Amino acid sequence: MAVRTYRDGDHLVRCDRTGFTVYASETVREWNGLRVRRDVWEPRHPQEFARSIPDRQGVTDARPQPPIADYPKVGPVVTSFDGGHGAGATSLAVESGSGMSAGNTLRLGLANGSVQTVTLSAISGNALTIAPGLAAAATDGGFVQNYSAVVTATDGY
């Protein structure tokens, strides 16, 4: 390192970044207050001047969520068998015949795990008449889905 000699009107300082001793005239002050040599000076990063854009996420017409029981059911009409039925049966007792009518296509969950598609010939209360008959036995609680009649939110279900 070169020996620093006297300079009229200048004094020696220590660079805050490198630790070297240099003349004050060879240093500059950075934006963060450090006194550093000119060759190691760094400008302030432009990203520090970035400003956010307001993000308005407020809901203009907020209302509380209704209880789940008040939600309208949308989709196929679903019920279940009320009691067991043997293979070949054409008259089925179900828990509810609501929303079903003659000519609807039904899908039935049978006891052996298969699903059978049938046509609803007639309905009387909770008794359904189907064609063709059951391919296998149906147990109490097995599903009956009516894909012809779809419940919409305006049906009041």
Sequence and secondary structure as in RCSB ss.txt:
>XXXX:A:sequence
MAVRTYRDGDHLVRCDRTGFTVYASETVREWNGLRVRRDVWEPRHPQEFARSIPDRQGVTDARPQPPIADYPKVG
PVVTSFDGGHGAGATSLAVESGSGMSAGNTLRLGLANGSVQTVTLSAISGNALTIAPGLAAAATDGGFVQNYSAV
VTATDGY
>XXXX:A:secstr
       TT  EEE TTT  EEEGGGEEE TTS EEEGGG     GGGG          TT      GGGS   E
EEEEEBSS B TT  EEEBS  TT  TT EEEEE TTS EEEEEEEEEETTEEEEES  SS B TT EEEEEEEE
E GGGT 
